[in-house]
Structure formats: structure tokens, C-alpha cells
Amino acid sequence: MFHGKVLVAQGGGPTAVINQSMVGAVLESRKFRSVDLIYGAVHGVRGILDEDFYDLTQETTHNLEMVANTPSSALGSTRDKPDLKYCQEIFKVLRAHQIGYFFYTGGNDSSDTVRIVNDEARKAEYDLRCIHIPKTIDNDLVENDHTPGFPSAARYVAQAFMGINLDNAALPGIYIGVVMGRHAGFLTAASALGKKFSDDGPHLIYMPERTFEIDRFLRDVKQVYERRGRCIVAVSEGIHDSTGEPIIAKLAKEVERDAHGNVQLSGSGALADLLTQKVKEELNISRVRGDTLGYIQRSFVGCVSDVDQNEAREVGEKAVQYGMFGDRDGSVTIKRTGHYSVDYELVPLELVAGKTRTMPDEFITASGHDVTDEFRLYLRPLLGKGMPDAHRLRPNKVPKILAAGS
């Protein structure tokens, strides 16, 4: 039997349901007599290095349940991307505190951190169960049908573009909305789920899985605008040219970069502003507006998928069960079964760590700027119950009198 201390942590961007996974892991751990204490690392792996822990053993079940239904990361998160040396320091802290079970909720980088820490424990012949719990609004974890956090963010994006379409239909013009997603276009594609009628927007959807050509983009916008008198565009922040260079880097005079040297895509309205300006200049259309949905997509209160909540809770519970019953390390994955139901599997960490899933070809139309019915069928069950619908008046027009007689 392993040491009786559990450590849970949250990494990467917050989501609307990541606390469900944390609470699921905590409450499931409490069921086992072998567990003496349950710690929560404050601000992810950074909190582990700083030995900054909450004693979650002392937290009431009632408060945990309320936190579970609250979006964002209750323990706090970090954008630290640990290398081998960093992970070795993490292991030293875990060993010093006699942690026997390490449950880390996060995306690609977080799964890689779990893998390295697990390798260090094995080298030291230290009994440590390391389980990665999936999370990311980008839906870009391999081995998963979908990832907790994505359905709720997708629900928000679909409803946001539903509202944008209603606004744009009342006061026609061109609208460009930039959605999160550096390498995967799942979240941008979710904008299509807000459409009810054939002429609803978004009329054009651009995802990073396809090369973005500015001249073609302008032709597409012009064609839709001339046909419909308006045009709504959903664009992924990660769109790039044929060389892989982000479009924002091509259009902007100066670009911000993060700690890893990547072009800063989020936290700025630059891409929307630059594309909007390009349309105004090249197409000579005055009513052009652009927005960046930004961080609001991740933890929006009141727009959470019940399916997402339930599955996020279960992956936390399953992580503990795999660690306790199976004495196995790995990453919990979601597998779709039947019309819509899911099962959970534990796969080796190396199958998930550091890898990126993108939109499959069958989800993107031949034009490259729309989604297929296969994608709509894939996403709709994940959005949960109570999705709103937008209706319109029937155009029963009254015959003209003065215009007809003139």
C-alpha cells in the first residue's frame, strides 16, 4: 500500500468545469481508508515547488460541492511549462511530503509534466501513483473523443454567435469574431451550432487546420456580402499562412511573445482589429466591426453544459479509482459509445503527453471555411440541455401602393 497522502493540482487555462474534476478527485479519495490527508497545490506546479498547499482534508463536503459548480480554477493555476530539472524539483517536494498519489488536471503540457514526474519516481523506486486528468477548452488532447472544458466553452461560443447573428441581421454589416485556438479549430467551429436558418451567420469559419490566405479571405467576404448584404466571420486566433506563420505576425508591425517564444495570440484584440482594417481598406465597406471573445470563453458563469459538468466530475473520480484499485499510472481519457454516452479508459502517459489533436478532415468542408454535418452531430450532444433557439418573423409583406403606381 502506498503512502496515505494525496496531492491534487490544476494547470493551464481555467475552464467552467475544472473544479468538478478537482472535487471529484478529493471526494473519491476520502472514501479510501488508506488516505490520511488530501492536499491541494496552490497555482499548480508552481505551488508544488513553493510548498504552497491547502489541506483539503479539512474542507467541508458542502463547500466542496459549491466550489465544484463554480467556474475557473479554485486552487489557482500556472503557465509554467516544466522541463526535466523543474520536474525533478517537483518530485523532491512530493517525496519530502510523502505524497503517494499525484492527480494533475490539465492539457498537453500538464500531461507531459505528470509523465516526467512519474519517470523520476520510478528511477528513485519511490511508490507514487501519477494520474493525469484531462482538461482543455481547445479540445486538443489525443486519445480523447472530447475534453472536459470544451463543451461549456463551445456552448458559450455557439450562443455568442447566435446573438451576434441577431444583431447583425438587424443592422447589417460585416462582423469578424476571433475565437481561441492556436492549433485546433474545434472551438471556432462551435460557432456554427448557433445557426437555425440557412442564411444565419457565421457565414465563414476559418480554422488553423487550413492555410489562411488573406486575398482569398477578402474574396470570400466580398462574395457573401454582395449576396446577403451582410457577412459574419468566425476566425481562430491561430490562423496561419502556408509557412505556418501566424497571420497576426504578418499583419502586425509588432507582436508580443510569451515566455516560450510563441507569438501571443490571446489577451489582445489585435487580430480582429487588423482583419477589420484590411476589409475596410480593400473592400471599401464602412460598416465593419471586429471582436475578440478572449478569456471570457473559458469560465463564463451561467453558460455551462450539464454534460460537461458530469463528465468533468467523473474523470476526477475515475482518476482516483485507477490509482487506488489498479495501482496504475496514466491519463484518463473519454471514449464515446452509442448514440451518446461515454466510457473512461486509462492510457499510458506517453500516448497523450505533449501531443496535439486537430480537427479531422471530415469535420471541415471542401471549401475550408465551414463545418460539415458530421461535426454538428459530433458537437450537439456535448452542449447539454436547454440550448436557446432564435426565431424570426415570417416575411408576409404588404403590397406597395405608392411605389406600385409611380
N, C-alpha and C positions, 0 to 999 in steps of 0.2 A: 504494500500500500504506500502511496506517495505522501509527501508532506501535506499537512492539513490546511494550507493557506492557498487561497485563490486570488489572482490579480486580474482585474478587467480594465481595459483601456479602449479609448476611441481615437481614431486617427483620420486625417484628411478633412475634406469639407463636411460640414454638418448636413443632416437631412431631416426630413419631417418625422422619420420613424427610427432613427438610430438609437434613441433611448429605449425603445421597445426591446431591441436586442440586448442592450446592457441589463435592463431589468429582468429579462428572460433568463439571462445567464446567472444573475445574482439570486433570484428566487429559486431557480432549479438547483443551484449549488447548496442552498440552505436545506434541501431535502436529504443530503447525504451526511451521515454521522461522521464520516472521515474528514469533513470540512470543519475546521476550527474558526477560521477568520476569512473574511472576504474584503479585499482592498480594491479601491478604485484609483487609478493613476490620474492625477490632475494634469490636463493638457498632454495626454498621450505619452509617447515615448520620452518626451522632454521631462515630463513629470516623474518618469521612472528614474532617469538619470539624476534628477534633483531629489529623489526620495520624497516626493510630494504626493502623499497618499491620503485618501479618505478611508475611514474604517466603515465600510458599508454594512458590516455586521450589526452595527448599532442603528441603522436606518429602519424606520417602520415600514411594514408592508404597504400600509395605506399611502404613505408618501411616495414610495417607490412606484405604486400604480399611477399616481397622479403625474409623476415625472415621466412615466412611460408614454403617457398621452400628450406630452409636451414636445413640440419640435425642437430641433437643434441638439447639440451635444452637451448634456448636463454635466459631464466630467470635464468638458473643455477639450480642445483638440490641438493639433500642431501640424505645421507644414514641413517639419524636419524630415529629411529623407536619409535614414541611417545607412551608413556604409558598414564594412566589416568591423572597423575599430569601434564605431558607435554601438553596434550590436554586442560587441564583446563587453563594453561597459554596462549595457543593459543586463546582460547575463550576470555580471558581477553583483549588481544590485539584487536581482532575483534570488541569487544564491545566498547573499547576506541575510535576506529577509526570509529565507527558507520557503520560497514560493514553490508550490508543487504543480499548480495549474495556471497557465497564462492564456487568457482569452482576449484576443485583439480584434476589434471591429474596424474594418477599413477597406480600402480598394487595392489596386495593384501594388503600390509601394508598401502598404501595410502588410500584405501577404508575403512580400519578399522579406520584410523585417522579421516576421514570425519564422520564416524558413531559416534565416541565418541564426537567429537565437536558438532555434531547435538544434541546428548543427553544432553550435557551441556547447549545448547541454550534453549532447551525445559524446562529443570529444572528451568532455570532463567526466563522463559516466555519472552524470547528475540526473536523478529522476525528475523530469519536468515534462508535463504534457502541454504541448503548444497547439492551440486551435485558432485558426483564422475564421472570423465571422464576416460574411460578405456585406459590403455597403458601397454604393456609389450612385449618384443621380445620373451619371453618364451611361450606365448600363453596359460597361465595357469590360466586365470580368469574364474571362473564358471559362468554359465548363458549366456555365450557368444559363438557364433559359432567360432569366432576368435577375436583376439585383435589387434587394431592398433599398428604398430611397428613390429609385427611378419611377415607379408607378405614381407616387404622390407628386413628384416634380412634373411628370408627364401630364397628370391631371391639371396641374396649375397652368402649364403651357397651353394645353388644349382649350381651357376656359378663357385664358387671357386672349388668345387669338379669336375665340368666339366673340368676345367683347370688342376687340379691335375691328373685326369684320362688321359688326353692327354699327360702330361709329363711322367707319369708312364708307358704308353704304349710305348713311345719312348725309355725310359731307364728303363726296368722292374726291379722291386724290391718290397719290402713291404713298404707301407706308412700308417701311423696312424695319423689321424687328429682329434683333440679334439675340440668339439663344446660346446657352452654354454647350460646350462640347468641343474639345481640342482635336481629338482623333476619331470619335464616334458620333454619328449624327442621330442617334435614337431620340434624343430629347427634342431636337429641332423638328424631326419627323412627326413628333407627337402633336404638333400644331395642326396637322391635318384632321385630327379627331374632333375638332370643333366645327367642322363643316356639316351642314344639313342639306343645303340646296347646291345644285351643280355649279352655280356661279358665285358661291361663297368663297371667301379667302381663307387661308393663303392660296394665292393663285400660282405662286412659285416657291419652291422649297429647295434650298441649297445646303448640301451636307458635305462634310470633309471627305467622304468616301469617293467623291468625284472631283476631278480637277475643275477649278473655277476660272473661267475666262471672262475678264471684265467686258470685252467687246460683245461677247455672246450674251452676257447678263443684261447689258443695255438693250440689245435687240429683243430679248425676251420680255423685258419690262415694257418696252415701246409697243410690242405686238399685243400684249394683254391690255394695256392702257387704251390703245386705239379700238380694240374690240369691245371692251367692257366700260370704258370711261373711268376706270379706276384699277388699281393693282396693289395687292398686299403680298409682301415678300417675307418669308421666314428664312433667316440665314444663320448658319452655325458660326460661332466665333472662330472655329478652326479651319475655315475655308482657305485653300491654298492653290498656288499655280502648279504648272506641270513639273516644276523642280522641287516642289514641296515647301516653297517659301510661303509663309502666311501672307494673305492678301493685305492685312493691316500693315505689314512691314513694307509692302510695295507702294502703298498709297500714302503712308505717313512719313513725314520728314524725320521724325524722331520716334523711337519706340522704347517702351520700358521693358526690362528683362528681370526675371525672378532670380532667386539665389542659385538656381541650377543653370542659368544662362538661356532659358527658354523665353521667347517673346511673351510679354504679359498680355493675355487675352481678356481676362476678366477684370472687373473693378474699374473699367473705363468705358466711356461711350464712344471711343474713337472710331471703331469700325462703322457703326451706324452713321456717325457724322460724315465720315469720308465717303461712304457709298451714297448717302443722301446728296452730298455736294456734287458727286460725279453725275448722278442722274439729272440734277438741276442744270448743270453746265452743258452736258452732252445732249440731253433731250429737250432742253428749253421748256421745262414744265415747272411752274412756280409752286404748286401745292404738293410738296414732297416732305414727308416727315419721317423721322427715324427714332427708335428707342432701343435701349439695351435692357433686356429683362434682368440680367445680372444676378446678384446674390439673392434677390427676392424669390427666385425659383426654388431655393433649397429648403427653406424652413417656414414656408408661408402657413400661418395659422388659419384653420378653417377650410383648408383645401387638401385634406389628407385622404388617401384611398384606404378604405377599411381592409381591402385585400392586402395592401402593403403593410398595414399595421399588424395584421395577423401573422403574415409570413415573417416579418422582421422579428416578432416575438418568438416564433418557433425556431428560427435559425439560432437564436441565442440559447434557447433551451436544448436544441439538438447538439450544439457545441459541447455543452456540459455533459450530456448523456454519452456522447462519443468519447470524451475524455475520461469519464468515470467508469463506464461499463466496458468500453472497448479498449481502454488503455492505448489509444491511437492518437497520433498527431496528424494534422491535415487541415484542409479548408472545407468548410461546409458549403455545399452547392445546392441550388434549387433546380429540380428537373420537372418539366411539365408532363402531366399524364392526362389522358382522357380529353373530353371537350374543354373543361378547365378544372384541373386540380393539380396539386404538386406533391412531389416526394422530395426527400432530402438525402443527399449522399455525402460522404466524407471522401475527398480525393486527396492524393499526395500534394503537398505544398508546392513542389516544383512544377506541377501542371498549371498552376494559377499564377505563381509569383512572377511579377514583372512583365506579364503578358497583357496585350490589349486586344479586346474583341471589337470588331466594327460591324456595321450594318451589312447583312448578307445581300447579295445581288438581287435575290428575289423580292426584297423589300423596296427596291428602288426602280422606278420606271425607266424605260429605254432613253427617255429624254434627259434623265439625270437630274431633273428638278421637280420631282413629285414622288409620292409613295404609292405602292401597289395595294390592292385589296388584301393581299397576304399580310402586309404589315398592319392594316387596320384590324384584321381578325386576330392577329397576334396581340395587339395592344389593348383592345377594348375590354377584355375581362379584367385586366390589371387595374383599370381606372376606378373600379369599385362601384358601389351603389350610389344612386342619387345624382348622377351627372345631369346638369341642366341642359335644356334644349332651347334653341332660339327659333321663334316663329316670325312670320311676316304677313302683311295684309295681301289679299288676292287683288290683282290689278283689274278690278271691274271698272273700267274707265267710262266716264260720262262723255257722250259725243260733244264735240265742239260746235258752237253756234256761230260766233263771230268769225272765227278762223275759217270755218267751212264756207261762209257766204262771201268772204272777201275775194 
